[in-house]
């Protein structure tokens, strides 16, 4: 019988008290490398433990319920209803952010200017040849905050790619790329290194760039959107963008892509007008 090993990370007494009792607590009180955020405890677990081949594993933050409005029972029920061949199950909120932008890297750029080029340069540096300008992502493969559960074969690929990024960022030296990965971007009133934002997007990058992976996403339109103006003023346009991306990815008709860009352009013009007004 397939088992679910879904952990929830805690790094303080407060976050430990906030954990969902249906998940397995994962202790990060020592927090030896806060600059890597959640990657550090996830990395340690994957390197130190042997995973059961067909079981599902997850490593969620203490804010999982707050961001998704989901509890452990709902997570297990959804995974249990997935087809047997599914590799990764996604519980990603912020439907507007994953639906509107061409991909999750462009979404990152909208919040942290400069991130897109850093991400492309870093992926190139570790041997990934995907051109982010041509990479479309939609609600079937966008993952925020490491909110996913996957089988060991997916975690192995995820760790291998992130370890290359880890070694790149840890390599020292004075290259512009290494300095950029370790430099901080403003996020929730604090500085977070760009390498963390990139690491969190690898889970989306894998199924979007490697078609052999089978993913299943919990309906993001049943979860909260972001607090952005995009979510509040253009919810239907975001949904339309998502539908167009899925249609283009499925059928390849150029008309879907053209209309997608037209809708995105009109929304961006609307956002600028509201900001200027």
C-alpha positions in Angstrom: 0.0 0.0 0.0 1.3 3.5 -1.0 2.1 5.6 2.0 2.1 9.4 2.3 5.1 10.9 4.2 4.1 14.6 4.3 6.3 16.7 6.5 5.8 20.2 7.8 8.9 22.2 8.7 9.1 24.2 11.9 11.9 26.5 12.9 10.7 28.0 16.2 8.4 27.3 19.1 5.7 29.4 17.5 5.8 27.6 14.1 5.9 24.3 15.9 2.6 25.1 17.7 1.1 26.1 14.4 1.7 22.8 12.7 -1.1 20.6 11.3 -1.3 17.5 13.5 -2.0 15.5 10.3 1.5 16.1 9.0 4.9 14.9 10.2 6.9 17.6 12.1 10.3 18.3 10.5 12.7 20.0 12.9 14.7 22.9 11.6 15.2 24.6 15.0 19.0 24.6 14.4 18.5 26.5 11.2 22.2 26.3 10.3 21.8 27.9 6.9 18.9 30.4 7.1 20.1 31.9 3.8 18.8 28.7 2.0 15.4 28.8 3.8 13.4 25.6 3.3 15.9 24.1 0.9 18.3 23.3 3.8 16.0 21.0 5.9 14.5 19.4 2.7 18.0 18.8 1.3 19.2 17.2 4.6 16.2 14.9 4.7 16.7 13.7 1.1 20.4 13.2 1.5 20.1 11.4 4.9 17.1 9.1 4.3 16.2 6.3 1.9 12.9 6.9 0.3 10.3 4.1 -0.4 10.1 3.9 -4.2 6.4 4.5 -4.9 5.4 6.4 -1.7 4.7 10.1 -1.7 6.8 12.7 0.1 6.2 16.3 0.8 7.9 19.1 2.8 5.5 21.9 3.6 6.1 25.2 5.3 4.2 26.2 8.5 2.1 28.6 6.4 0.6 25.9 4.3 -2.9 26.1 5.8 -2.8 29.9 5.8 -1.8 30.1 2.2 -4.0 27.3 0.8 -6.9 26.9 3.3 -6.2 23.2 3.1 -5.7 20.7 5.9 -3.8 17.4 6.0 -7.0 15.3 5.5 -7.8 17.2 2.3 -4.3 16.8 1.0 -4.3 13.0 1.6 -7.8 12.6 0.1 -6.7 14.5 -3.1 -3.5 12.4 -3.5 -5.5 9.2 -2.9 -7.9 10.1 -5.8 -5.0 10.7 -8.3 -4.2 8.2 -11.0 -1.6 5.6 -10.3 0.9 7.1 -12.7 1.0 10.6 -11.2 4.5 11.6 -10.2 3.9 15.0 -8.5 0.8 16.4 -6.8 0.5 20.2 -6.6 -1.2 22.3 -4.0 -0.3 25.8 -5.2 -2.3 28.9 -4.2 -2.1 32.4 -5.8 -4.1 31.4 -8.9 -3.6 34.9 -10.4 0.2 34.7 -10.3 0.4 31.3 -11.9 -2.3 32.0 -14.5 -1.4 35.5 -15.8 2.3 35.4 -16.4 3.9 33.3 -19.2 5.8 31.3 -16.7 6.8 31.3 -13.0 10.1 33.0 -13.8 8.4 36.0 -15.5 6.2 36.1 -12.4 9.3 36.3 -10.2 10.6 39.1 -12.4 7.4 41.1 -11.8 8.1 41.1 -8.0 11.9 41.1 -8.1 13.4 43.0 -11.0 16.5 41.3 -12.4 15.5 37.8 -11.3 14.6 36.6 -14.8 18.1 37.1 -16.2 19.7 35.7 -13.1 17.5 32.6 -13.4 18.3 32.1 -17.1 22.1 32.6 -16.5 22.0 30.2 -13.6 20.2 27.5 -15.5 22.6 27.9 -18.4 25.5 27.6 -16.0 24.3 24.2 -14.7 23.8 22.8 -18.2 20.1 23.5 -18.7 19.5 24.8 -22.3 15.8 25.8 -22.0 15.1 29.3 -23.3 12.8 30.8 -20.6 11.3 33.2 -23.3 9.7 30.1 -24.9 8.6 28.3 -21.8 4.9 28.5 -21.0 3.6 27.4 -17.7 0.0 27.1 -16.4 -1.9 26.0 -13.4 -1.1 22.4 -14.2 2.6 22.8 -13.3 3.1 26.1 -11.4 4.2 25.5 -7.8 4.7 28.2 -5.2 6.4 27.8 -1.8 7.3 24.1 -2.4 3.7 23.1 -1.9 3.9 19.8 -3.7 4.0 16.1 -2.9 6.0 13.7 -5.1 7.4 10.3 -5.6 11.1 9.6 -5.0 11.9 9.6 -8.7 10.7 13.2 -8.9 12.5 14.3 -5.7 15.7 12.7 -7.1 15.5 14.9 -10.2 14.6 18.0 -8.1 17.5 17.4 -5.8 20.0 16.9 -8.6 19.1 20.2 -10.2 19.0 22.1 -7.0 22.3 20.6 -5.9 23.9 22.0 -9.1 22.5 25.4 -8.2 23.6 24.9 -4.6 27.2 24.2 -5.7 27.1 27.2 -8.1 26.0 29.6 -5.4 28.4 28.1 -2.8 31.3 28.0 -5.1 32.6 31.4 -4.0 34.5 33.6 -6.3 33.6 37.1 -7.5 31.6 36.3 -10.7 28.6 38.5 -11.2 26.3 35.4 -11.3 27.4 34.0 -8.0 27.1 37.5 -6.4 23.7 37.9 -7.9 22.4 34.5 -6.6 23.5 35.4 -3.1 22.3 39.0 -3.1 19.0 39.8 -1.5 15.7 40.9 -2.9 13.0 42.5 -0.8 10.3 40.1 0.3 7.8 40.6 3.1 9.9 43.3 4.7 13.1 41.3 4.7 15.9 40.4 2.3 15.8 37.0 0.7 18.6 35.7 -1.6 17.7 35.3 -5.3 19.0 31.7 -5.0 16.0 30.9 -2.8 13.4 32.2 -5.3 15.2 30.2 -8.1 15.3 27.0 -6.0 11.6 27.2 -5.3 10.8 27.4 -9.0 12.7 24.2 -9.9 9.7 22.1 -9.0 7.7 24.0 -11.7 10.6 24.0 -14.2 10.9 20.2 -14.2 7.4 19.2 -15.4 7.2 22.2 -17.7 10.5 21.4 -19.5 10.5 17.6 -19.2 7.2 16.1 -20.6 7.7 12.6 -19.2 6.5 13.8 -15.8 2.8 13.4 -14.9 1.4 16.0 -12.5 -2.0 16.6 -11.0 -2.9 20.0 -9.4 -5.5 20.7 -6.8 -7.9 23.3 -8.3 -6.1 26.6 -7.6 -9.4 28.5 -8.1 -10.6 26.9 -4.9 -7.6 28.4 -3.0 -6.8 32.1 -2.2 -5.4 34.4 -4.8 -2.5 36.7 -4.0 -3.1 40.1 -2.3 -2.1 41.8 -5.6 -4.1 44.3 -7.7 -4.0 41.7 -10.4 -6.0 39.3 -8.3 -8.5 41.9 -7.1 -9.2 43.7 -10.3 -8.6 41.2 -13.1 -9.6 37.7 -11.9 -11.5 36.7 -15.0 -8.7 37.9 -17.3 -6.2 35.7 -15.3 -8.5 32.7 -15.7 -8.7 33.4 -19.4 -4.9 33.6 -19.7 -4.6 30.2 -17.9 -7.1 28.6 -20.3 -5.3 30.0 -23.3 -2.0 28.7 -22.1 -3.4 25.3 -21.5 -5.1 25.3 -25.0 -1.9 26.4 -26.7 0.2 23.8 -24.9 -2.2 21.1 -25.8 -3.1 22.0 -29.4 -0.3 24.4 -30.5 -2.6 26.7 -32.4 -0.8 30.1 -32.8 -4.1 31.9 -32.4 -4.3 30.9 -28.7 -0.8 32.4 -28.1 -1.7 35.6 -29.9 -4.9 36.2 -27.9 -3.0 35.3 -24.7 -0.5 38.1 -25.4 -3.3 40.5 -26.3 -5.1 39.8 -23.0 -1.9 40.2 -21.0 -1.1 43.4 -22.7 -4.5 44.9 -22.0 -4.2 43.9 -18.3 -0.8 45.4 -18.0 -2.0 48.6 -19.5 -4.9 48.6 -17.0 -2.5 48.0 -14.1 -0.4 51.0 -15.3 -3.4 53.2 -15.6 -4.5 52.4 -12.0 -1.0 53.0 -10.7 -0.8 56.4 -12.4 -4.3 57.3 -11.4 
